[in-house]
Amino acid sequence: MLIYYTWGLVILQLFPDLTTWVETTFGAFAPLFNPSPDFLVQLPIYLGVVLIMVIAMWIGWTMLTTPAPEPLEDFDFDEEEVAKKAEE
């Protein structure tokens, strides 16, 4: 991936003659080897936003499907009774 970004954002910008070489050499596959610099900048931003949305959906799904905890009224907080039960 780093090589592709270096090719598109650095090498093709420094040597514009390579663009014509890519078009003549690769024919129908030339757009893969001659990417738009705007696309190469927008792609990681788009993927980052999608990743954040997927994480948010995962957290929401987990919150939705997790059962509610038992109410605190059901627990016995009397220390003496708990100690007696532990001794028995």
Buried (B, 14 or more C-beta within 10 A) or exposed (E): EEEEBEBBBEEBEEEEEBBEEBEEEEEEEBEEBBBEEEEBEEEEEEEEEEEEEEEEEEEEEEEEEEEEEEEEEEEEEEEEEEEEEEEE
